[in-house]
Amino acid sequence: MSAREGLKRWHEVIEAGSSPAALSAIIHPDAVFHSPVVHTPQVGRPIVVAYLSAAGQTLGNDSFEYVRELVDGENAMIEFQTTMDGIHVNGIDLIRFDQDGKIVDFKVMVRPLKAVNKVWEQMAAQLERQKAG
């Protein structure tokens, strides 16, 4: 399965609301997540699903949109933009897929600094809500 097919599955999950169960189905058990605000890689399906689910709840507002995609072999880069509390957020998701189309590595980069701070603030709050629930 190519990155293009894995990316198609990613978009289907995002458009359906990024549920933890749907995310889990497309994440490799040993996947690694690289956050724009946490300096250590987060390893394993449960933590990757938690971060991606929180990101879906935090970033996935009415203004969220993917604006560009690049695919090369097992890798895909998708640029996104959204607005959070009046702050424009621009970023990329850099995703590597395995031969079965499961995500094995997911790196998020966000700009500008004001947006990074806003994402951190809202992601931290969402992750705390997930722990409590």
C-alpha positions in Angstrom: 0.0 0.0 0.0 1.4 3.4 -0.9 1.5 6.6 1.1 -1.1 7.9 -1.2 -3.6 5.1 -0.1 -2.6 5.6 3.6 -3.2 9.3 3.2 -6.6 8.7 1.7 -7.5 6.6 4.8 -6.1 9.5 7.0 -8.4 12.0 5.4 -11.4 9.7 5.8 -10.7 9.4 9.5 -10.3 13.2 9.9 -13.4 13.9 7.9 -15.4 11.5 10.1 -14.3 13.3 13.3 -11.0 11.7 14.3 -12.5 9.2 16.8 -10.0 7.3 18.9 -11.2 3.9 17.5 -10.9 5.1 13.9 -7.4 6.6 14.6 -6.3 3.4 16.3 -7.2 1.4 13.2 -4.7 3.3 11.0 -1.9 3.7 13.5 0.9 1.1 13.8 1.3 -0.4 17.3 4.9 1.0 17.5 4.1 4.4 15.9 6.0 7.5 17.0 4.5 11.0 17.4 6.7 14.1 17.3 4.9 17.1 18.9 5.7 20.7 18.1 5.8 21.4 21.8 7.0 18.2 23.5 10.7 17.6 22.9 10.7 13.8 23.4 9.1 11.5 20.8 5.9 9.8 22.1 6.0 6.1 21.3 3.2 3.6 21.0 -0.3 3.5 19.5 -2.1 4.6 22.7 -0.2 7.8 23.2 -0.1 8.6 19.4 -3.9 8.1 19.3 -4.3 10.3 22.4 -2.3 13.2 20.8 -3.9 12.9 17.4 -7.4 12.7 19.0 -6.6 15.8 21.1 -5.3 17.6 18.0 -8.5 16.8 16.1 -10.6 18.3 18.9 -8.3 21.3 19.3 -7.5 22.2 15.7 -10.5 20.7 14.0 -12.7 23.7 14.1 -14.7 25.2 11.2 -11.7 27.1 9.8 -9.4 24.0 9.6 -8.3 23.1 6.1 -5.6 21.2 4.4 -4.1 23.4 1.7 -1.3 21.3 0.1 -0.1 17.7 -0.1 3.2 16.2 -1.2 3.6 12.4 -1.5 6.9 10.6 -2.1 7.1 6.8 -1.6 6.2 6.0 2.0 6.1 9.7 3.1 3.4 12.4 2.9 3.5 16.0 3.9 0.2 17.9 4.3 0.1 21.6 5.1 -2.8 22.8 7.1 -4.2 26.1 8.4 -6.8 27.1 10.9 -7.7 29.9 13.3 -7.7 29.5 17.1 -9.0 32.3 19.2 -8.2 34.8 16.5 -4.7 33.5 15.9 -3.8 32.1 12.5 -2.1 28.7 12.7 -0.1 27.3 9.8 1.6 23.9 10.0 2.5 20.6 8.4 1.9 17.0 9.2 4.8 14.9 8.0 3.6 11.2 8.0 5.5 8.0 7.2 3.4 4.9 6.4 4.4 1.2 6.5 3.7 -1.3 3.7 0.2 -1.9 5.1 -0.7 1.8 5.0 -0.5 2.2 8.8 1.1 5.4 10.2 4.5 4.6 11.7 5.8 8.1 12.2 3.8 11.4 12.6 5.6 14.8 13.0 3.7 18.1 13.4 5.3 21.5 12.9 3.5 24.7 13.6 4.2 28.4 13.0 4.3 31.2 13.9 5.4 31.3 17.6 2.1 32.8 18.7 0.3 29.8 17.1 2.7 27.3 18.8 1.8 28.8 22.1 -1.9 28.7 21.4 -1.8 25.1 20.2 0.2 24.1 23.3 -2.3 25.8 25.6 -5.3 24.2 24.0 -3.7 20.8 23.5 -2.6 20.6 27.1 -6.2 21.3 28.2 -7.6 18.7 25.8 -5.2 16.0 27.0 -6.1 16.7 30.6 -9.8 16.4 29.7 -9.1 13.0 28.0 -7.3 11.8 31.2 -10.2 12.8 33.4 -12.8 11.2 31.1 
